[in-house]
Amino acid sequence: MISLKKLLDEGVGYVRNTNKLYFDFNEDYFKYAKHMVLFVSDASSNRASKLYNLKGLKIFYGYYFNRNFKPEKDYRNADAAPFQNINDARRTIKDVDVNKLFMYLGKNKDGKHEYTHDETPIIKLIDLAIDRFSELVDLNSFTSIISAPSNSRLNDLILDRFQTRVGTNIITKDALQKNEINKVAYLMDEYNKLDEKGKRFFHNVKKSVLNKDGTFEMKMVPTTMRTLFHNFISLKNNNQKEAIKVANNISGGKVFIIDDTIGSGATFLEIVREIKPLKPNEIYLFGLLQDYYYGT
């Protein structure tokens, strides 16, 4: 059993005047740190990672970004290259940029401090979140585990770590695909609520959401506009045998959808809309990182 009290003191900070993130899983050093980037929870309000029920869905967030994060800048050092804002830290974690991620390992036999410069901190971060989730829900009770379509290294690592717990039989990384832009639909009822300025903005957004391969890219859509788009994700059907297997695992079963980051929740809701016709009994959502936590 993991100590919740211990988890309240975890976090990820940044090294002052640099573009590097510092992971510490053993100290309460971050409890009052103003430069904290990620929270397991807000220790002051005892808001811990847990399952949230929303419209029949069960959602788990592993960590919360501190949207009040403001890196300190050393104006005496013109060469310093600190993070500019929370999005820089967010990209570093999603990309698993090993040149900017490190975790203190202690002193070696020569008395020098040692740090990792690999994926160890991110793997540790993922494993702790999975540990907490598995205390709430039996991982072996799921009939299907599906990964949201993503090219991020973080998403691959999350799926890899779940595979170490449940095997590969019910996990499908490539069950879903991003649709081509010409298949994306728009919720006209929501569009009609916009004023003229909002409608002009919406049409400008439509022009900027293409991937190089012609697929729709939700991350290019401002948060306030994301509820207007749908039909941008679908189940793959190019491999009939695999499609049947995925459908059988979902139908009447307990489905688990994984994504690296939860923003507005539009991607999760789109996946839910896509799989609901297969009539799963339960749907769980797992996001390692949650964008919309505001610290005090």
Helices and strands as residue ranges (DSSP letters): H 4-7, E 11-14, E 21-24, G 29-32, E 36-39, E 51-54, E 57-66, H 86-95, E 101-107, E 113-115, H 120-136, G 139-141, E 144-147, H 153-166, E 171-172, E 176-178, G 181-183, E 185-186, H 188-191, H 196-206, G 218-220, G 223-228, E 229-230, E 233-235, H 240-250, E 254-262, H 266-275, G 276-278, E 282-293
